[in-house]
Amino acid sequence: KMEWSSVTAPQPQQTITLYQHSGAWKLPTFDPFCLSVQLYLKFIGAQYVVEDCNNPDLSPTGALPVIFEHRGPIHGGSVQCIQHLSHSLYDLTTPLTLEERSIIPAFRMMVEEQLHEVMLYYWWEKPENFAVIRDLPHFNSKAFPLNFVLPRTKYYNVHKQLRHTEEQLKERATTIMQGLSDKLGDNQYLLGNARPSPLDAYVGGHLIVWLVAPLPCAFLSEAVRAHPNLLRYCQRLLHVVAPDLDVVTDIYIAAPSVARDGAENSSGGNNNGNSNSNENNSGRSHGGSAKSGVGISVASTLIKYGVIAVGVGGLLFANGFNWWNTAAPVGLPVDI
């Protein structure tokens, strides 16, 4: 077996192609599951190319990421992709003890299932965060009315399936983050200093996205920052997948932005007040033009919502389409 100090994965005859959700926030992808696979590919030194597709229907399992090789698509999803890479290229669990191997699924499930529900809550249930998430490449790259319908349909599905209160989710996240911090300790990686393992790919992909995501209500980012060793851990992994991102200057700081947004809203309110006053004066002097404008506005509104209704009907008719994979764990389906 190759030593980690010189590990380079044996290369297939044709380059691996990784299909994933698009990049955002200076990260190669906004999806933590896709980022996990990129981390593993970097760890083993594999040669690969990335295709941003935002279309889970390309995957045999209806989930991104998915790996394509000369034989065709490999089963989608981060776990299946990493397992395939371990079997076909290089297995990072080879030097691990039996005990170390046995804890990988437990910690992975804590992050991909227990903390994933926390992510769904803060990404979709918080109105101020929803305004950011709905502009992710998967949604704003769609034509109208899909760019309007899909994020709202996603929100509706997540809302139906969340089972816990915010306080319960906060307590869960705080407990798991403490457990990850305790496991990491002063080591470079979760299972020691010598080399990364698949666990670092699974956990690191999620922690990095939560840390970097520019959300006004940044509870998950703050939960990572609360543990200095987890923050340093994310910094090390960021150098692997996003070397141009400066964790100090580029990562979103929520509080100043909220204050800034408040000032902009206040200023906008004053401007709107002045604008409304001017419009009212103009309306009194040009009554005919005002009535014409109202008629046009009503007509355009009816057309807009008529198209939206058609779009919703089309989505309901095409019930099998999976527009955005959240790679939800068993028991928490969030397909839309």
Disulfide bonds with the S-S distance in Angstrom:
none
